[in-house]
Amino acid sequence: MNPSHEMISPSPPGVSVVAPGEVITDEVLDCLRSGVEHGVLIPDAADPSLKTLRVVARD
């Protein structure tokens, strides 16, 4: 997967789980999407549902 282009901080607690430039693993993505399904908000992501993610293109 490509590196993230955005910060992803579930709320609560609002602590960053993914920082820009960090490669998002399948495990982290599964955990975040599970949280969204259970009512966790992702206010700083371009797509708070996490169906899509902004990533840095690789050459």
Number of C-alpha atoms within 10 A of each C-alpha: 11 15 18 19 19 18 19 23 19 21 16 10 9 13 10 12 14 21 15 15 14 16 16 18 12 10 9 13 16 12 11 22 18 12 15 17 11 9 11 17 19 22 15 15 18 15 12 17 16 16 8 10 18 16 17 16 10 7 3
